[in-house]
Amino acid sequence: MSVIPGAWRRTAAGAGLLAADGTVAPTIFAEMSAAAARTGAINLGQGFPDEDGPSEVLEAARSAIAHGANQYPPGRGIPDLLAAISEHQRRFYGLDVDPADEVIVTAGATEALTATLLALIDGPDDEVVVFEPYYDSYAAAVALAGARLRTVPLRAPDFQPDLDQLAASVTDRTRIILINDPHNPTGAVFGRDVLEEVVRLAARHDAVIVTDEVYEHLAFHAPHTPIATLPGAAERTLTISSAGKTFSATGWKIGWVHGPADLITAVLTVKQYLTYVNGSAFQPAVAVGLRLPDSYFTDAATALARKHEILGEGLRTAGFTVYAPQGGYFTVADATALGGADAAAFCRSLPERAGVVAIPLTAFVSETHRHEYSGLVRFAACKRVDVLEEAASRLARFSA
C-alpha cells in the first residue's frame, strides 16, 4: 500500500510529526535521547530522574511480586490504591472522592488523558482548549479523537495566560478545557485568577475541565491548588495525576483519574479497551507512597527546587536568560544570546558542541506559533546534583 489510511495520520499530524511526503519523523525526545547515547552527552532533555524513589515504595513493589500480585488486577484498580488516592485527595486538598465510583487507575497520566479525550469528544466540531506550549501528547490525543485544538498562548517571563484571550478561545464548541498545573514545559503555576476564569468559562459554555496535575507535589513556593477545589468546579472536573513524578518511578506508569461518577464511567468505558489493566505489583506500592508522611512530599519539592537553582545558576553563567520555574521538572531558558535564535537547530548541535542535551520549546507548540518561541530551550532538573553541576560546567566552557 503506497498510502496507509487510518487515524494514525491525523495523530502524527497533530503531533507535528507528519511530513508533506507522508513520512513520520521520530519525536524530538527520541531524537535527542539517541543523540545523548551516541555522543555521551548529559541528557537534560527527557524528564526522568536518575535516582530511585523512596525505599518503602520500592520494597512494597518487591513484596507484592513475592506475594503473588502478578496477575490481572481489578479493572478500576486494586481497592487499596483506590482508597489511598481518595485518602490523599482528602488529606492534602479536602476533596471527597468515592473510591468505588469516582476513581480509575490507569497506565500513567498519558493513558488517563487519552482515554478521557476519546471518551468525551463526540466529533470534528468539538474543540479542546489548551495552554500553549503544551505537553506534546495533548495535540496527538486531540487529533486522534478527531477534535480541533484551540490554543491560548503562555509567554515569558511568567507564562501566565491573558484572560481575555482565554475567554475568546472558549466557545459553545468547546467540549474540554485542558489545563496542566504545575505546567510542563514552562514551569508555571497558574494564579487563582486563571483557575477561576477557567471554571467560569467551563460553566458558561458547559465544558468539562480536564486537569493534568502530575507535578502536584513539586510546586516550589506555595501548596498546589487543584482546580476541583474551586467553587462550582468539582461537578465538571476530571483530575489526572500519577506516581511517576512524585515517587521518581516514571517507568512504572501508574496514574489515575478521578471525578464525578458519570464522567468516570464514560472514561472507564474507553479505558478498559486500551490497556485494560496494568502494573499489578506496582499498584500496592503506590498506595504505600501516597500514605507517606507529609515530610516526604515537602522534602521532595525542596530538593527539586534546589536542583533548579543549581541548573539555573549554571545556565546564567553560560549566558542564557533563565525563567525560573514555579514547579515541575523543567527550567526554560532563552538561548538567543548564544546563537540559539533557532532553538531546534541549537539543540541538535548542543550534544556534540557542549556535551549536553536539551529540548527546543518549539516541540511543544503548533506550527503557526513556533516563531514566538524560537529561541527558548527546556532543560530537565530532575537529575543528581553532580550531574547538573557537570552539565553547567560543560555549558560554561561551551559559551566561553
SEKOL-77423 format. One record per residue (C-alpha): x, y, z; residue number from 1. Coordinates in pm, 1 decimal. Layout:
% SEKOL-77423
         px         py         pz   pos
          X          Y          Z   NUM
...
***
This chain:
% SEKOL-77423
         px         py         pz   pos
        0.0        0.0        0.0     1
      151.8      329.8     -106.3     2
      -54.2      526.7      147.2     3
     -170.6      355.9      463.4     4
     -500.5      510.0      569.0     5
     -616.6      544.8      925.2     6
     -630.0      761.3     1234.0     7
     -253.4      733.1     1275.2     8
     -210.5     1000.5     1008.9     9
     -406.2     1268.3     1189.1    10
     -239.3     1164.7     1516.1    11
      105.7     1213.8     1362.6    12
       -6.2     1539.1     1202.0    13
     -147.2     1662.6     1532.1    14
      186.4     1593.4     1698.3    15
      370.6     1774.8     1418.1    16
      546.3     1456.3     1303.1    17
      387.7     1402.2      959.3    18
      587.7     1544.0      671.0    19
      434.8     1661.5      341.8    20
      557.4     1344.5      170.7    21
      379.2     1125.3      425.9    22
      686.1     1018.5      620.2    23
      674.1     1022.9     1000.8    24
      957.3     1176.2     1198.5    25
     1060.3     1047.6     1539.8    26
      962.7     1262.7     1834.8    27
     1219.6     1519.9     1941.1    28
     1255.2     1325.8     2267.4    29
     1355.5     1006.9     2085.4    30
     1587.3     1202.4     1858.5    31
     1763.6     1384.6     2139.8    32
     1790.9     1079.8     2365.1    33
     1953.0      896.7     2073.9    34
     2192.9     1189.6     2035.7    35
     2280.5     1165.4     2405.4    36
     2355.3      793.5     2369.1    37
     2558.0      849.8     2052.5    38
     2771.4     1134.5     2187.8    39
     2786.9     1060.4     2559.7    40
     2617.0     1391.9     2630.2    41
     2435.8     1457.0     2958.7    42
     2067.6     1409.4     2886.3    43
     1871.9     1703.0     3026.4    44
     1610.4     1650.9     2756.9    45
     1367.2     1387.5     2882.2    46
     1202.6     1429.2     3218.9    47
     1302.8     1115.4     3402.6    48
     1505.9     1109.7     3725.8    49
     1838.7      929.5     3758.6    50
     1775.0      839.6     4123.3    51
     1528.8      587.1     4262.4    52
     1232.9      685.9     4475.2    53
     1168.5      612.3     4843.6    54
     1285.4      274.0     4968.9    55
      948.8      197.9     5131.4    56
      777.5      221.6     4795.2    57
     1037.9       11.5     4614.7    58
     1025.6     -254.6     4883.6    59
      645.3     -265.2     4866.1    60
      670.0     -347.9     4493.7    61
      920.5     -627.0     4562.6    62
      697.5     -764.4     4835.3    63
      391.9     -753.6     4610.5    64
      572.1     -957.8     4343.7    65
      694.7    -1207.2     4602.4    66
      345.0    -1248.8     4744.2    67
      171.3    -1315.0     4413.9    68
       48.1     -980.6     4282.3    69
      138.5    -1082.9     3928.3    70
     -196.2    -1135.0     3755.9    71
     -468.2     -900.1     3633.8    72
     -581.3     -654.0     3899.3    73
     -943.7     -530.8     3901.7    74
    -1032.8     -311.8     3605.0    75
    -1071.2        6.4     3807.9    76
     -754.9      -64.1     4008.9    77
     -682.5     -254.0     4328.9    78
     -911.7     -142.6     4613.9    79
     -623.5      -34.9     4838.2    80
     -483.6      202.9     4576.8    81
     -828.6      343.5     4502.7    82
     -868.5      402.7     4876.3    83
     -521.2      558.8     4901.3    84
     -598.8      801.4     4616.4    85
     -921.8      902.0     4791.0    86
     -738.9      946.3     5122.4    87
     -467.1     1150.2     4950.9    88
     -716.4     1392.0     4794.9    89
     -888.9     1446.8     5129.2    90
     -564.0     1474.3     5324.8    91
     -397.6     1731.3     5101.6    92
     -690.4     1916.7     4943.2    93
    -1009.7     1843.4     5137.7    94
    -1168.4     1675.0     4834.5    95
    -1421.8     1397.0     4891.6    96
    -1364.9     1121.7     4633.8    97
    -1561.8      796.7     4639.7    98
    -1302.5      522.0     4576.4    99
    -1565.5      282.9     4444.0   100
    -1722.9      501.8     4175.8   101
    -1509.8      812.2     4120.6   102
    -1155.2      683.9     4056.7   103
     -981.8      475.7     3788.2   104
     -619.7      360.9     3793.4   105
     -457.6      399.3     3451.2   106
     -135.4      325.3     3264.6   107
       15.1      656.3     3363.2   108
     -133.3     1000.6     3322.1   109
      -96.1      973.3     2944.1   110
     -347.0      690.1     2920.4   111
     -581.1      872.1     3157.9   112
     -567.3     1176.3     2931.9   113
     -609.5      982.7     2606.7   114
     -896.1      771.7     2739.5   115
    -1068.0     1086.8     2866.1   116
    -1039.7     1265.1     2532.7   117
    -1154.6      960.7     2335.9   118
    -1446.8      914.9     2572.6   119
    -1575.2     1271.9     2581.0   120
    -1509.1     1404.4     2231.8   121
    -1801.9     1336.3     2001.3   122
    -1698.8     1463.3     1660.1   123
    -1497.4     1703.2     1446.6   124
    -1695.3     2006.0     1558.9   125
    -1579.3     1961.2     1918.6   126
    -1290.9     2177.8     2036.8   127
    -1035.1     2131.5     2312.0   128
     -878.1     2444.6     2458.0   129
     -521.2     2412.9     2588.6   130
     -249.8     2648.4     2702.2   131
       42.3     2670.0     2460.5   132
      319.8     2548.8     2487.5   133
      158.2     2215.1     2575.8   134
      277.9     1864.7     2659.8   135
      312.3     1701.9     2320.0   136
       68.3     1415.1     2378.1   137
     -218.9     1663.3     2414.0   138
     -219.8     1759.2     2046.7   139
     -171.2     1398.5     1936.5   140
     -459.4     1271.6     2150.8   141
     -693.4     1551.0     2044.6   142
     -616.0     1473.3     1680.8   143
     -667.0     1100.4     1738.4   144
    -1007.0     1175.7     1890.8   145
    -1094.2     1380.9     1583.0   146
    -1145.0     1717.4     1751.7   147
     -997.3     2061.8     1693.4   148
     -724.7     2209.3     1912.9   149
     -762.1     2571.6     2025.3   150
     -460.7     2724.0     2198.1   151
     -410.4     3008.0     2442.7   152
      -50.6     3135.8     2447.9   153
      171.8     3147.1     2755.2   154
      451.8     3399.0     2716.0   155
      771.8     3470.8     2903.7   156
      864.4     3573.9     3160.6   157
      581.2     3444.8     3383.2   158
      398.0     3221.9     3132.2   159
       54.0     3322.1     3260.4   160
     -231.3     3337.5     3006.0   161
     -406.5     3656.4     2905.2   162
     -757.5     3614.6     3045.2   163
     -920.4     3798.5     2756.4   164
     -753.1     3562.6     2508.5   165
     -866.4     3269.5     2719.8   166
    -1225.2     3394.2     2720.9   167
    -1218.0     3447.2     2344.6   168
    -1094.1     3091.4     2288.3   169
    -1368.4     2916.4     2486.4   170
    -1699.6     2895.6     2298.0   171
    -2005.9     2674.1     2283.4   172
    -1799.6     2440.9     2063.1   173
    -1556.5     2383.4     2348.7   174
    -1600.9     2032.1     2480.5   175
    -1297.0     2028.0     2709.5   176
    -1070.5     2286.7     2870.4   177
     -743.6     2103.3     2933.5   178
     -500.2     2251.6     3182.1   179
     -165.3     2132.8     3318.7   180
      -73.2     2282.0     3655.9   181
      214.2     2295.6     3750.4   182
      283.5     2333.3     3382.8   183
      510.0     2137.4     3151.7   184
      715.4     2268.2     2975.6   185
      722.9     2622.4     3120.1   186
      724.8     2550.9     3494.6   187
      439.2     2795.8     3550.4   188
      193.6     2761.9     3837.0   189
     -131.8     2929.6     3740.0   190
     -270.4     3206.5     3955.6   191
     -604.0     3183.3     4131.8   192
     -749.7     3429.4     3880.6   193
     -663.9     3192.0     3594.1   194
     -823.7     2893.2     3765.1   195
    -1136.4     3091.8     3849.6   196
    -1170.8     3208.6     3490.1   197
    -1137.9     2850.6     3363.1   198
    -1419.9     2744.0     3597.4   199
    -1637.2     3039.9     3495.6   200
    -1591.3     2972.7     3125.9   201
    -1649.5     2598.2     3163.0   202
    -1978.7     2662.4     3341.9   203
    -2086.2     2926.3     3092.5   204
    -2020.8     2701.9     2792.5   205
    -2099.5     2366.1     2956.6   206
    -1747.0     2233.1     2905.7   207
    -1562.8     1965.8     3101.1   208
    -1240.8     2065.9     3277.9   209
     -961.8     1809.4     3244.5   210
     -665.0     1889.3     3465.2   211
     -323.4     1723.2     3444.8   212
     -166.2     1755.0     3790.3   213
      126.7     1512.7     3773.5   214
      357.5     1773.2     3930.1   215
      115.1     1847.5     4215.2   216
      373.5     1779.1     4487.5   217
      650.1     1965.0     4305.6   218
      526.4     2324.4     4341.3   219
      802.7     2531.2     4499.5   220
      655.4     2844.1     4654.6   221
      305.2     2755.1     4770.0   222
       96.2     2439.3     4807.9   223
      -69.6     2319.1     4489.4   224
     -432.7     2422.3     4439.8   225
     -634.1     2163.8     4244.6   226
     -890.2     2336.3     4027.7   227
    -1150.8     2087.8     4155.2   228
    -1137.0     2263.5     4493.6   229
    -1276.4     2588.4     4349.0   230
    -1649.2     2660.8     4386.0   231
    -1851.0     2511.4     4102.2   232
    -1560.2     2309.7     3961.8   233
    -1582.7     1959.6     4110.0   234
    -1901.9     1859.3     3930.0   235
    -1741.7     1916.1     3587.5   236
    -1374.8     1834.6     3652.7   237
    -1169.6     1523.1     3581.9   238
     -842.6     1535.5     3776.1   239
     -546.5     1336.2     3643.1   240
     -224.8     1257.9     3828.2   241
       32.6      981.8     3858.9   242
      300.6      828.8     4076.9   243
      585.5      870.9     3830.9   244
      697.5     1223.8     3912.7   245
      611.7     1223.6     4283.2   246
      796.2      900.0     4361.9   247
     1066.4      905.3     4089.7   248
      915.0      597.1     3927.9   249
      829.5      715.1     3577.8   250
      872.3      365.3     3431.6   251
      601.0      215.5     3648.8   252
      326.9      402.3     3459.6   253
       72.1      411.8     3740.8   254
     -167.3      701.6     3700.3   255
     -524.8      779.5     3789.0   256
     -820.6      997.1     3708.4   257
    -1098.1     1096.8     3945.0   258
    -1414.6     1298.7     3911.3   259
    -1793.8     1268.7     3903.8   260
    -1913.1      909.0     3870.5   261
    -2090.1      962.4     3537.9   262
    -1778.4     1111.4     3379.0   263
    -1561.4      837.3     3526.7   264
    -1795.9      572.9     3383.4   265
    -1755.6      731.0     3040.3   266
    -1375.6      725.8     3069.8   267
    -1371.1      369.0     3202.5   268
    -1581.0      253.8     2906.9   269
    -1294.6      354.7     2676.8   270
    -1000.0      286.8     2907.2   271
    -1093.1      -79.9     2954.4   272
    -1033.7     -136.8     2582.4   273
     -694.0       32.6     2581.6   274
     -463.6     -129.5     2836.7   275
     -749.7     -291.6     3032.1   276
     -527.7     -304.5     3343.7   277
     -159.4     -262.5     3428.4   278
      104.6     -269.4     3697.5   279
      -48.1     -519.0     3940.2   280
      261.9     -525.3     4161.2   281
      319.6     -151.7     4139.2   282
      -29.8      -52.5     4245.8   283
        9.8     -160.7     4612.1   284
      349.6        9.8     4617.0   285
      198.1      337.7     4501.9   286
      -64.8      305.0     4774.5   287
      222.9      292.1     5023.9   288
      375.3      601.7     4863.3   289
       56.9      805.6     4881.5   290
       42.7      737.5     5255.8   291
      398.8      853.9     5327.4   292
      435.1     1133.1     5586.9   293
      395.8     1495.9     5482.3   294
      769.9     1541.4     5524.8   295
      839.8     1318.7     5224.8   296
      637.9     1540.4     4991.5   297
      778.4     1863.6     5136.2   298
     1135.5     1738.9     5114.2   299
     1089.4     1621.7     4754.5   300
      978.3     1968.7     4645.6   301
     1259.7     2136.8     4839.3   302
     1523.5     1909.3     4688.7   303
     1397.7     1967.2     4334.2   304
     1380.3     2344.4     4385.5   305
     1746.9     2336.9     4489.6   306
     1832.7     2140.7     4175.5   307
     1661.5     2407.5     3965.9   308
     1870.8     2671.1     4140.7   309
     2191.3     2484.5     4057.0   310
     2084.4     2439.1     3696.6   311
     1966.2     2799.1     3667.8   312
     2291.1     2937.9     3806.7   313
     2486.0     2732.3     3557.0   314
     2269.1     2841.8     3266.3   315
     2301.9     3210.0     3361.8   316
     2678.6     3175.0     3388.0   317
     2680.0     3024.3     3040.6   318
     2490.8     3325.1     2903.4   319
     2131.5     3201.5     2887.9   320
     1838.5     3411.7     3003.4   321
     1666.4     3189.2     3259.1   322
     1297.9     3186.0     3351.8   323
     1292.0     3033.8     3699.0   324
     1014.9     2772.9     3725.8   325
      744.4     2775.3     3990.7   326
      707.3     2397.1     3984.0   327
      778.1     2074.9     3797.3   328
     1083.4     1914.4     3641.9   329
     1189.5     2176.4     3386.5   330
     1369.9     2509.3     3352.1   331
     1314.7     2718.2     3039.1   332
     1595.5     2940.7     2912.8   333
     1644.1     3172.6     2616.1   334
     1945.4     3075.4     2405.7   335
     1928.4     3368.5     2163.0   336
     2234.9     3543.6     2306.1   337
     2434.7     3224.6     2247.6   338
     2338.3     3195.9     1882.6   339
     2030.3     2990.9     1958.1   340
     1765.0     3201.9     1787.7   341
     1665.8     2877.2     1613.5   342
     1628.4     2661.9     1924.5   343
     1570.0     2340.3     1729.4   344
     1897.3     2377.8     1538.4   345
     2072.3     2488.4     1856.7   346
     1955.9     2179.7     2047.7   347
     2055.3     1946.8     1765.0   348
     2408.6     2086.7     1771.4   349
     2441.3     2107.0     2150.1   350
     2527.3     1739.6     2224.3   351
     2842.2     1746.3     2012.0   352
     2934.0     2107.9     2082.8   353
     2873.9     2110.1     2457.8   354
     2803.5     1754.3     2565.9   355
     2454.1     1840.9     2690.7   356
     2109.7     1751.9     2555.1   357
     1807.2     1983.3     2581.5   358
     1472.3     2017.8     2404.7   359
     1356.4     2318.4     2199.1   360
     1032.7     2468.8     2323.6   361
      910.4     2469.2     1965.1   362
      846.7     2095.8     2012.8   363
      555.2     2193.9     2238.1   364
      376.5     2445.6     2017.1   365
      173.8     2441.3     1698.0   366
      349.2     2523.2     1372.7   367
      162.2     2853.7     1346.9   368
      315.4     2984.9     1669.9   369
      663.3     2835.2     1662.5   370
      821.6     3165.8     1569.1   371
      706.3     3309.2     1903.4   372
      916.2     3052.5     2095.4   373
     1204.1     3011.4     1853.7   374
     1486.5     3088.9     2098.1   375
     1357.7     2901.5     2402.7   376
     1504.1     2576.1     2532.1   377
     1384.2     2334.4     2803.1   378
     1627.6     2168.1     3045.3   379
     1535.0     1891.2     3292.4   380
     1646.4     1948.1     3652.1   381
     1534.2     1607.0     3782.9   382
     1889.1     1468.0     3785.9   383
     2154.4     1414.2     4051.3   384
     2323.8     1729.3     4177.8   385
     2664.5     1619.1     4047.9   386
     2514.6     1561.1     3702.3   387
     2361.4     1909.3     3698.1   388
     2689.9     2063.4     3813.5   389
     2880.1     1884.0     3537.3   390
     2622.4     1994.1     3277.7   391
     2656.3     2354.4     3398.3   392
     3034.9     2328.5     3373.2   393
     3015.0     2195.4     3018.1   394
     2776.9     2472.1     2912.1   395
     3002.4     2737.0     3066.3   396
     3301.6     2603.3     2870.4   397
     3091.4     2590.7     2554.0   398
     2993.4     2958.0     2581.4   399
     3335.5     3086.6     2685.7   400
***
